[in-house]
Amino acid sequence: MEHITTTPFGQRPVTAGLIEQAMAMQATPEIPHIDKWDLLRDLCTARRTFEITDRDLAVLNALVSFHPNTALSDNDSLIVFPSNAALSERAHGMAESTLRRHLAALVRAGLIARHDSPNGKRYARRGADGEIDRAFGFDLRPLLHNAAQIIQSARQARADQARLAAAREKLSLLKRDALKLALYGQENALPGDWESLLATLLSIHKLMRRKLNLDDLLDLEAQTAQILGDIQSLLVIKTEKMSGNDRESKRQYQNSNTDTLESEPCLEKGRGETDGNIASSSEPPEGVDPRIPLSLVVKACPDILPYCEREPKSWRDLIVAASYVRGMMGISPSAWEEATAAMGAETAAITVVCILQRFTAIKSPGGYLRALSSKAALGAFSPGPMVMALLNGENRVAA
C-alpha cells in the first residue's frame, strides 16, 4: 500500500489539526464525484463560512486548474504539483511571497493539504509507461471531502442574501413613502413637526448607505414604519377636516399638486412666472456665476449622489437634486427661494449640497442658508471656499 506523507517538510510543525485532517482523508467522502468549477462557485458564495478571502480563492482557482479532469473524483489522484512560477502565472502574476501566504490560509481552512517530498520540492515521479506513480505537492482531496458542507453553506448564504435584499427593498419603499408624504405635508404647511420627521428620515437614509446586517435592517424597518404611520395619521386628520369624507381624503393626499418632487420640475411656468421650488438655472441673476467646475462640486459633496437619478452632468441636474433634498434637511421653500433669488440657482444648489455634506455639524440648515443669502445679496458670498474646505477635508462649511 502506498504511503501518503502527512508530516510537513522543514521547520513547519505537526499540529493537531494536521493529524485530524489526515485521519479524515482516509474516510470515503460524502460526495465522491463533483464538477470542480461548480464546487468553486459554491465556495465563492460560502467563503465566509470557511474564513477565506477572494484572494485565497484566486490561488485555489489556479491550483484547481492544474488538475487535468473537469471533476474531482475519489478514485483519482488529486495531487497537483505546479512550480511557483507556473502557479503565479495562473494567479495573474501574484508575487511568490503572497502566494505562500494564501496557500497557508487554504491549508488552515482545511481546503487543501500539503504532501511534501523528501526535499520539499513539488514534482511527480513517472513509471515506465509514462503514467504518474507518485506526486508531491498540494492535495485537493480535502476540497472533495468538504463538498457537502460547501454546497450546504452556499445554499444558506444565498438564502441569507435573499432575505437581506428583501428587507432592504421593503425598507427603501417605506422610506420613500414616508419621505414623499412628509415633503407633501411640509410643502402644504400642514400641522406637524415635519422638520423633525424629515431629519429622522435623513439619518435613516444615511444609515442605509452602510453595509447593514439583517437585524439592523429590521430595526430600521420598524422605525420607518412607525414614522410612516405617524405621517399618515397627520395627513388623514387634516384631510378629514377638509373634506369630511374618507374616500376624498385618500384621493386628496395621493393626488398631490402638480408642483411635486415626483415629476420633473419645470423651470418656467406660463405667463413668465418662475417656479416656486426651483429658480431658473438658464437665467441666473446678473453677475452671478459659480465659477466652479460641476465635477469639483460633486467630488467635494458625494453625499448628494444618492438623491440624484444619475451623476449630475449639468447644473440643472444639481439644482433638481438640491431642491429635492433641501426639504429633508429642514430648509423651507421660502429659504430656498430667497437663496436662488440672491445667489442664482446654480450657486444656491452648490450651497445646499455643501450644507448637506456637513449636515450633522450644522444646527439649523435653513437659518444658515438664509444667512448666506443675506451675504450674497451684499455681494459678499462665494461658494468657492466652502467647496475647497470640503475637498481639503476640513470640518467647516463657512464661506
Secondary structure by P-SEA (a helix, b strand, c coil): cbbbbccccccccccaaaaaaaaaaacccccccccaaaaaaaaaaacccccccaaaaaaaaaaaaaccccccccccccbbbbcaaaaaaaaccccaaaaaaaaaaaaaacccccccccccbbbbbbcccccccccccccaaaaaaaaaaaaaaaaaaaaaaaaaaaaaaaaaaaaaaaaaaaaaaaaaccccaaaaaaaaaaaaaaaaaccccaaaaaaaaaaaaaaaaaaaaaaaaaaaaacccaaaaaaaaaaccccccccccccccccccccccccccccccccccccccaaaaaaaccccccccccccccaaaaaaaaaaacccccccaaaaaaaaaaccaaaaaaaaaaaaaaccccccaaaaaaaaaaaaaaccccaaaaaaaaaaccccccc
